[in-house]
Amino acid sequence: MARRLAGSFPLAVWNRTRSKALEFETTAAVRVAQSPQDCVRDADVVITCLSTSADVESLLYGEQGMLEGLRNDSVLIDCTSGDPATSRRIATRLAEAGVEFLDAPVSGGVTGAQEGKLTVMCGGDVRVLDRVRPVFAAFAGKVVHCGAIGTGDAVKAANQALLAVHIWSAGEALVALSKAGVPASVALEVINASSGRSNSSQNLFPERVLGRKFPRTFRLALLDKDVGIAAGFARENSVPSPMIELAAALFREAHAQLGEEADHVEAVKLIEKRSGVEIS
């Protein structure tokens, strides 16, 4: 995302791991800032993309934080897959400083970011969204206004909950079929031409599960976090959601057992372990 932005706008960057920013500087026309505050000073638009909403708050309000450097007519776009309540809290505090805020998580993975084809789900004032559309155009193929502050985060969490359900249910189905002697490749050939297909069965399982290759494109730890947000959002809105609650519990367990660096699709390893059968 930063590389595509650097091709269209003057760009300052900051990363919690400074070596990553310095390495990026060698391949893109950017200024590496000394602190979050230094990074946002004089900027019209600021983009954050971190692991959690709590991380965003810490960079806003911590030592040399962004809040003290933000201009009172600037816009902060948070592309973190965050939680709606924290985004609303951030937006309220920024409004007191005259700063506009959009929660704008993205979907499309590394490939989508590299190709500038990410999908952005955006919460906030549509007037502010229209103001920054040229910025989104640098890295997004689709930008959808979802509603008020927090709705972008809510839609992203719901999407991630569906991803989790699809991965887990496909894993259970393929383990059962493998145990019954049906080759997983045959099962997927049928499923992917039938009503049970999903992005997971079509694009994730053939290479990663059948091929036993699990590239670290998206960490299981982050999917665990996202499904937890979806479950919390449903509870906040008094919506019974037993499927999402179960997915949250299962991915929390998978995260605990497989560790911080596991890929999200590796959750199927827990299903295989429990059944004593590897999908094949």
C-alpha positions in Angstrom: 0.0 0.0 0.0 2.8 2.4 0.9 4.6 1.6 -2.3 1.6 2.5 -4.4 1.0 5.7 -2.4 4.6 6.7 -2.9 4.1 6.5 -6.7 1.3 9.1 -6.5 1.9 11.4 -3.5 4.7 12.9 -1.4 5.0 10.3 1.4 6.5 10.1 4.9 6.6 6.7 6.6 7.1 5.4 10.1 7.2 1.8 11.4 7.5 0.4 14.8 10.3 -1.7 13.5 12.6 1.1 12.1 14.6 -1.3 10.0 11.6 -2.0 7.9 11.1 1.7 7.2 14.7 2.2 6.3 14.7 -0.8 4.0 11.6 0.6 2.3 13.3 3.9 1.9 16.0 2.3 -0.4 13.3 1.3 -2.9 10.8 4.1 -2.8 10.9 7.9 -2.8 9.8 8.5 0.8 10.9 10.3 3.9 11.5 8.1 7.0 10.1 10.0 10.0 11.8 9.9 13.4 8.5 9.4 15.3 4.8 9.1 14.8 4.4 12.9 15.5 7.1 13.7 13.0 5.5 11.5 10.4 2.1 13.2 10.4 3.3 16.8 10.8 2.0 19.0 7.9 0.2 16.0 6.3 -3.1 16.4 4.6 -3.9 12.7 4.9 -2.5 10.2 7.4 -3.0 6.4 7.0 -2.5 3.9 9.8 -2.5 0.2 9.3 -1.7 -1.8 12.4 -2.6 -5.0 14.1 -5.3 -3.7 16.5 -7.2 -0.6 17.4 -5.3 -0.5 20.7 -2.1 -0.1 18.7 -3.6 2.9 16.9 -4.5 4.5 20.2 -1.0 4.0 21.6 0.5 5.7 18.6 -2.0 8.6 18.8 -1.6 9.3 22.5 1.8 7.9 23.5 5.1 9.7 23.7 5.8 11.6 20.4 2.3 10.5 19.4 0.4 11.5 16.3 -2.2 13.5 18.1 0.2 16.4 18.8 1.4 16.5 15.2 -1.9 16.2 13.4 -3.1 19.4 11.6 -6.6 20.5 12.5 -7.9 20.1 9.0 -6.3 16.8 8.2 -7.9 13.4 7.8 -6.8 10.2 9.6 -7.7 7.0 7.6 -7.3 3.9 9.8 -6.9 0.8 7.6 -6.5 -1.4 10.7 -9.0 -4.2 11.0 -10.1 -2.6 14.2 -13.1 -2.7 16.5 -16.0 -0.4 16.1 -16.2 0.9 19.7 -12.5 2.0 19.7 -12.8 3.6 16.3 -15.8 5.6 17.6 -13.8 6.7 20.6 -10.8 7.7 18.5 -13.1 9.7 16.1 -14.6 11.6 19.0 -11.3 12.6 20.4 -9.9 13.6 17.0 -13.0 15.7 16.3 -12.1 17.8 19.3 -8.8 18.6 17.7 -10.5 19.4 14.3 -9.3 16.1 12.7 -11.6 14.0 10.5 -11.5 10.2 10.9 -12.5 7.2 8.7 -12.3 3.6 9.7 -11.3 1.9 6.5 -10.1 -1.7 6.8 -9.1 -3.4 3.6 -9.4 -6.9 2.1 -7.5 -8.5 -0.8 -4.3 -9.7 0.8 -0.8 -9.1 -0.3 -1.6 -9.5 -4.0 -4.5 -7.0 -3.9 -2.2 -4.5 -2.2 0.6 -5.0 -4.8 -1.8 -4.6 -7.7 -3.8 -1.7 -6.2 -7.0 -3.8 -6.2 -7.8 -3.9 -2.5 -11.4 -3.6 -1.3 -11.9 -0.8 1.2 -14.9 -0.9 3.6 -15.3 2.6 5.0 -17.1 4.1 8.0 -17.6 7.8 8.5 -18.8 10.9 6.9 -19.3 10.4 3.1 -18.2 14.0 2.6 -14.8 13.1 4.1 -14.6 9.9 2.0 -15.2 11.9 -1.2 -12.4 14.2 -0.2 -9.9 11.4 0.1 -11.0 9.2 -2.8 -7.9 10.0 -4.9 -5.8 8.6 -2.0 -7.8 5.4 -1.9 -7.5 5.1 -5.7 -3.7 4.6 -5.3 -4.2 1.2 -3.7 -7.9 0.2 -4.0 -10.0 -1.2 -6.7 -13.2 -0.9 -4.8 -14.3 1.5 -2.0 -17.6 1.0 -0.3 -19.2 3.5 2.1 -20.7 1.3 4.9 -22.2 4.0 7.1 -21.3 5.8 10.3 -17.9 5.6 12.1 -17.3 1.9 13.1 -19.3 0.3 10.3 -16.2 -0.3 8.2 -14.7 -2.2 11.1 -18.0 -4.1 11.6 -18.2 -5.2 8.0 -14.6 -6.3 8.0 -15.1 -8.3 11.1 -18.2 -10.0 9.7 -16.3 -10.8 6.5 -13.5 -12.4 8.6 -16.0 -14.4 10.6 -17.3 -15.9 7.4 -13.7 -16.6 6.3 -13.2 -18.4 9.6 -16.4 -20.4 9.3 -15.6 -21.4 5.7 -12.0 -22.6 6.6 -13.2 -24.6 9.6 -16.2 -26.2 8.0 -14.3 -27.1 4.8 -11.6 -28.6 7.0 -14.1 -30.7 8.9 -15.8 -31.9 5.7 -12.5 -32.8 4.0 -11.2 -34.6 7.1 -14.4 -36.7 7.3 -14.2 -37.5 3.6 -10.5 -38.4 3.8 -11.2 -40.7 6.6 -13.9 -42.4 4.5 -11.5 -42.9 1.7 -12.5 -40.1 -0.6 -9.4 -38.2 -2.0 -9.5 -34.6 -1.0 -8.8 -33.5 -4.6 -11.9 -35.4 -5.7 -14.0 -33.9 -3.0 -12.8 -30.4 -3.9 -13.4 -31.0 -7.6 -17.1 -31.7 -6.7 -17.5 -29.0 -4.0 -15.9 -26.3 -6.2 -18.4 -27.0 -8.9 -21.3 -27.1 -6.5 -23.2 -25.0 -3.9 -20.7 -25.7 -1.1 -17.9 -23.8 -2.7 -16.2 -20.8 -1.1 -13.1 -18.7 -1.6 -11.5 -21.0 0.9 -12.3 -24.2 -0.9 -11.4 -22.7 -4.3 -8.4 -20.6 -3.6 -6.9 -21.7 -0.2 -7.3 -25.4 0.2 -6.0 -26.8 -3.1 -2.5 -25.3 -2.7 -2.1 -24.8 1.1 -3.9 -27.8 2.6 -3.6 -30.4 -0.2 -0.1 -29.1 -1.1 0.9 -28.7 2.6 2.2 -25.3 1.8 1.2 -22.5 4.3 2.8 -19.2 3.2 2.5 -16.6 5.9 0.2 -14.2 4.0 -2.2 -13.7 7.0 -1.5 -14.8 10.5 -3.9 -17.0 12.4 -3.4 -14.7 15.3 -5.0 -11.8 13.4 -8.0 -13.9 12.2 -8.5 -14.9 15.9 -8.6 -11.2 16.7 -11.0 -10.4 13.9 -13.5 -13.2 14.7 -13.4 -12.1 18.3 -14.4 -8.6 17.2 -17.3 -10.0 15.1 -18.5 -11.9 18.1 -18.2 -8.9 20.4 -20.0 -6.7 17.8 -22.9 -9.2 17.7 -23.2 -9.2 21.5 -23.0 -5.4 21.6 -26.0 -5.3 19.3 -27.9 -8.1 21.1 -27.8 -10.5 18.2 -27.6 -14.2 19.0 -24.7 -15.5 17.0 -23.9 -19.1 18.0 -22.0 -19.8 14.8 -19.7 -16.8 15.1 -19.3 -17.4 18.9 -18.2 -21.0 18.1 -15.8 -19.9 15.3 -14.3 -17.4 17.7 -13.7 -20.1 20.4 -12.3 -22.5 17.8 -9.9 -20.0 16.3 -8.8 -18.8 19.8 -7.9 -22.4 20.6 -6.1 -22.9 17.2 -4.1 -19.7 17.8 -3.2 -20.9 21.3 -2.0 -24.3 20.0 -0.3 -23.3 16.8 1.3 -20.1 17.9 1.8 -16.5 16.8 3.4 -17.1 13.4 1.0 -19.8 12.0 -0.9 -18.9 8.8 -4.7 -18.7 9.2 -5.3 -21.7 7.0 -3.2 -23.8 9.3 -6.2 -23.9 11.7 -7.1 -27.1 9.8 -4.2 -28.8 11.5 -6.1 -28.8 14.7 -9.0 -30.5 13.1 -6.6 -33.1 11.6 -5.0 -33.6 15.0 -8.3 -34.2 16.7 -9.4 -36.8 14.1 -6.0 -38.5 13.6 -6.3 -38.0 9.9 -4.5 -35.7 7.5 -6.4 -34.3 4.6 -5.1 -36.0 1.5 
